[in-house]
């Protein structure tokens, strides 16, 4: 049976506040507050667990007032890697008019003083051919910028499928190692191709796939959907969500939810188009249900029935 291994280098504490007021400096009242342990990989794990998919989670974490040991109640197989740096605490403020403001904690970063090779060796020793390894999150400032790249090369030798979702120099250094899947968003893709028009993306997605031998290139472009290219089928799709959302919401976790939907489709032997449709549906469901750990299959089905699919010849 294929196993899924999720690697989290940059976990954080995420606080989502539903508030009333003019702006962050003039909040009248917090009507609801939810706090989660979060990261790209952890969010994927929340969703796949809800879909009854077993995962192995490798989490680097720092000092904070929130117990990461609690992840052991959420996930069956968790390995924790403590670091000396304070864990980030990011805060989201959602207003009744759907305005969403995020205050990123720029001082905390838990990949500092991390024995990253310990994580790499643990994963390498646990994977088998055709397993999936998800490398998600930005590489820490004290880590080797080629850490993902070297890791992907080792995993490819073992015929493991690597799903990569990162940004910055980590993305630039890693794509030519030929991961199986990448998912840059509308900002991250600029780091690969520079400024662009949306009409350029199908052609650029194909170029990235061919030049780097990447089977699946998915460029998420917010409410406009996703441009996805599959190398084996030479097929390019633009898929847009049309589900109406009439409540305050945050888009945090939508990219992670897309990854989860694609992976869920892939391990259930869905074809390329169905995997992308599931990715968009899970991403939209994240907005409706409020956070990756809250996504339900009922919401996913509703979103799946409200998509515009266009095949683009490139």
N, C-alpha and C positions, 0 to 999 in steps of 0.2 A: 504493500500500500504506500502511495506517495505521501511523504510528510512535508509539512510547511514549517520553515524556520524563519522567525522574525527577529531582526537585529535592530536594536534601538540604542543609538549612541547619544541621543540628546533628549531624554525624557524631561518633562516639566510638570508643574502643577498648574492646571488650567481652572480659573475661576470665572464662571459665566454669571453675570449679574443682569437681571431684568429690572430696569429702573424707570423712574419718572423724573423729568427735569429738562432743562434747556441743553445742557452739555455735561461733560465729565466734571467740569469745575463747579457746576450748579445742579447737582443731583438732589432732588427733593426726598426721594425714598427708594430703597431697594425692595422691590416687590417679591423677588425670588433670587436665590443664589445657589448654584450647583457647583461643586468642586470635584475635579477628576484628576487622576494621574493620566498624563497624556503624552503622546509622541506619535509620529507617523506610524511606526511599527505597532505600538500598543493599540492605537485606534483600529488598525487593520485586524489585530487580534480580537478586540471586543466584538467586531462585526462577525468575523468568521466563527467565533465561539457561539454567537447567537444563532448562526446557521448550522450549528452542530458539526463544525469542522475543527478537528483537533490541531493545535499548533504548539510549537516549541518557541519560547520567548527568551531572548537574551537582552537584558536591560542594564545599561549603565545609569547610575543615579548618584546624586550628591546629597549633601546635608540639607535637611529641611524639617519642618514640623509636621510632616505628613508621612505615614509609614508605607514604604514601598513593599513591605512584607505582605500588605493587603492584596497585592497582585496574586499571591498564592491561592487566594479564595476565588479569584476570577479565572485563573488559568491553571491547567493541570501540570504543565511543565514550564517552570520559570527558573532561570538562572540570573542572579543579581550580581552586579559588579560595582562595588562602592568606589566613589572617588572623593577627593578632598574638597572640591569646589561646591559652593552652594547651588542647589537646584533652582532653576528659573521658576518664577511664579508669574504667569501671564494672566492678565485680567481683561475680560470682554464685558462691555457695557452695551446692552440692547435697549433701545428706546421704543416707545409705542408707535412711532412713525416709521419703524423698520430701520432707522439709522443705527449702525453698528460701529462702535469704536473699540479698537483693541490697543491696550497698553502693553507693549512687549517689554519683558524684563531683560534689559541688555547687559546687566552686570553679572547675572548668574550664568554659568556654563558648566555642565557636569561632565564634559569629556576631558577636562584638565586632570592630569595625574591619573589617567585611565590606562591600565595595562591592556591596550587594545589587542595585542597579540594573543592574550589569554582568551578573549572572545573569539578571535579568528580560529585558534586551535580547537576550541570547544566545538565550534560549528563544523569545521572540517572533519573532526573525529566522529560526528554524529550523522552526517549526511550520507545518503546513498544515491546511486544513479537515478535520475528523473525526479528527485526531490526538488522542492522549490525553496530558494532562499531569497528573502526580501531584505534588501539593504536600503534603509529609509532614514533620511535625516542628514543634516549638514555635518561635514567632518569638523571636529573640534579644532580650535586655533593652535593647539600644541601637537596635533597629530600629523603624521606624514600625509601630505596632500594626495599621494598616490596609494593610500591605504585601500580604498575601494577598488582601484584598478588592479592592484596585486591580488586582492582577495578574489575578484571576479576571474582572473586568469587561473588561479588555483581551483576554483569551483568548476570552471569550464572543463578542466582536465578530468574532473570526476563526473562529467556529463550531468551536472546539476543545472537547473534552470534558474537564472538570476533575474529577479525583478528589481530594478533600480529606480529609486525616487529620491533624488538629492538635488543640490543646487550649487552655485558658485564654482570654485575651482575644482571641487570634488566631482562635479558633473563633467566639466571640460576634460579632466584627466581620465575619466572612467569610460566614456562612451566608446572609445576605440578598443576597449578590452572585450567588446561584443557581449554585453548582457543580453538576455533573451527579450527584455521588455524595459522601456523607459517611459516616464510620464512627466515631462516638464509642463508647467503651467504657462499662462500667457506672459508672465514676467521672466520665468526661468529660461524659456526658449530663446530669449534675446541673448543670453550668455553663450548660446551655441551658434546663432545665425545673425545676430545683430538686429537692427530695427527691421520691421516687416509689416506687410499688410496681411489681413486674414486670408485674402485670396491667394497669397503666396504659400500658405502653410501646407497644402497638399503636396505640392512639388518639393518643398523643403523637407517634409516628413519622409518622402520617398528617398531623397538624396541621403539623409542621415542614415536610414535603414540600409541602403546599398553600400555606402562608403564604410560603414562600421559593422556590417553583418549583424544587424539587430532585427530580430524577427518581428517585434511589435513596437511601433512608435506611436504614442498617444499624446497629443498636445491639447490639454484642457484649456478652454477659453471662457470660463465663467458661465454666465447664463446663456451664452451663445452655443454652448455644448462642447464638442470635442472633434478634433480632426485626427483620425486614426488610419495608420497604414500598416498592412501586413505584407511581409516580404515574400513568403512562400506563394501566396495567391496573387501578388501584385494588385491588391485591392485597397482602395482608399475610400473612407467614409466620413461624411460630416453628419453627426447626429446631435439634434437639439431637443432639449426637454420643453414640454409645453404645459406641464401641470401647474395650475394656478396656486399661488401661495399667498394667503391673506392673513398673515399674522407676523409679529416681530420675530426675526430670526438672525442667526449667525451662519456664515458660510465656513467657519472653521471646521476642518475635518472632511470637507467635500472631496478633496483630492485623495485622501486616504480611503474614503468610501468608494470612490471610483476604482481604486486599486483592488479593494476587497471584492467588488462586484465582478471585475474582470477575472480575478483569481478564482472566485466561486464558480463562474461559468466554465473556466478552463478545466478545473479539476472534475467538473461534471460533464466533460466531453462535449461542450457546446462549441459551435464553430466561431470563427473570428467575429462575424457580425453580431451574433448573439452575445458574445463576451463583451463587446463594446456597448451594446444596448443595456446589458446588466450593469456595466460600470456607470453609465449615465444615470440609470434608474436608482442605483444605490447612492450616488452623489446627490441626486435630487431628494431622495428620501431622508438623507442626513439633514437637509435644510428643514424639512417638514417635521421630522421627529425630534430635532434639536441637538443631537450629538451622536457620534458613531455608536456608542454603546446602547442607544435607545432605538436604533433602526429596527423596524419590524418587517417581516416578509409581506404583510398586507399592504404596507405603504409602498414597498418596492414594486409589487404587482400593479398598483395604481399608476405609478410613474412609468412603468414599462409599457403600459397601454396608451401613454401620451407622449410619443416621440415622433419627431420628423426625421426620416432617414433618407439621405441623399448619397448615392455613389458617385464619386468624382473620378473621371478618367485623367490620369497623370502620366 
